[in-house]
Amino acid sequence: MTPTTSKSVVRTELAPVPVASFSQGVAKGGLLQVAGQVGFVPETGLPVGPGLPSRSSRPCAMCSRCWRAGGAGWGDVLMMRVYLTDTAHFAELNAVYDAWFARALPEGGFPARTTVYVGLPAGLLVEIDALAVTG
């Protein structure tokens, strides 16, 4: 995908279809914004796994699939925003997040990150969105 002045919607069948009026991702001017991804199984609408590791790994994987569909990769990510429902999960989230980036970017060069505490729909513990560059 080359940078343009027009906005383009990014879609992949490898990530959940949004359940409301938003896109999986949107690209414009060399930037790609991936919508918030959560840890649920699209076919059932139920949360994956029993705890935070699986429920935070899933959004990382879904973000990655959306980046690839939009022409970006882990090294192109500028900013990650993580939304947690419980402050007690912060250390556990960091362990999962660090493992993802250690595999994806073993040389470092990690993106900026913000973590905020929010209310999410029942059963969801974490949501992650990301901003990447393309081209």
LINZI-V5615 format. One record per pair of residues at least 24 apart in sequence whose ideal C-beta (glycine too) atoms are under 6 Angstrom apart, sorted by sequence separation. I is the first residue (numbers start at 1). J is the second residue. D is the distance in whole Angstrom. If there is no record, write none. Layout:
# LINZI-V5615
[[I | J | D] [I | J | D]]
This chain:
# LINZI-V5615
[[37 | 62 | 4] [1 | 27 | 6] [3 | 29 | 5] [16 | 42 | 4] [37 | 63 | 5] [3 | 30 | 3] [34 | 63 | 5] [74 | 104 | 4] [87 | 117 | 6] [74 | 105 | 5] [80 | 111 | 5] [34 | 66 | 4] [79 | 111 | 6] [78 | 111 | 5] [79 | 112 | 5] [80 | 113 | 5] [81 | 114 | 5] [82 | 115 | 5] [83 | 116 | 6] [84 | 117 | 5] [77 | 111 | 4] [83 | 118 | 5] [85 | 120 | 5] [52 | 89 | 5] [56 | 93 | 6] [32 | 70 | 4] [57 | 96 | 6] [32 | 72 | 5] [52 | 92 | 5] [56 | 96 | 5] [60 | 100 | 5] [85 | 125 | 5] [25 | 66 | 5] [24 | 66 | 5] [84 | 126 | 6] [27 | 70 | 5] [53 | 96 | 5] [83 | 127 | 4] [25 | 70 | 5] [82 | 128 | 5] [15 | 62 | 4] [81 | 129 | 5] [15 | 65 | 5] [80 | 130 | 5] [14 | 65 | 4] [15 | 66 | 5] [79 | 131 | 4] [12 | 65 | 5] [77 | 130 | 5] [78 | 131 | 5] [77 | 132 | 5] [76 | 132 | 4] [12 | 69 | 4] [76 | 133 | 5] [10 | 69 | 5] [10 | 70 | 4] [72 | 132 | 4] [72 | 134 | 5] [71 | 134 | 4] [70 | 134 | 6] [63 | 128 | 6] [67 | 132 | 5] [63 | 130 | 5] [1 | 70 | 6] [59 | 128 | 4] [1 | 71 | 4] [55 | 125 | 5] [56 | 126 | 5] [55 | 126 | 6] [52 | 125 | 5] [47 | 123 | 4] [38 | 124 | 5] [38 | 127 | 5] [36 | 127 | 4] [37 | 128 | 6] [36 | 129 | 4] [34 | 129 | 6] [34 | 130 | 5] [33 | 131 | 5] [32 | 132 | 5] [32 | 134 | 5] [30 | 133 | 6] [30 | 134 | 6] [30 | 135 | 5] [27 | 134 | 6] [3 | 135 | 5] [1 | 134 | 5] [2 | 135 | 5]]
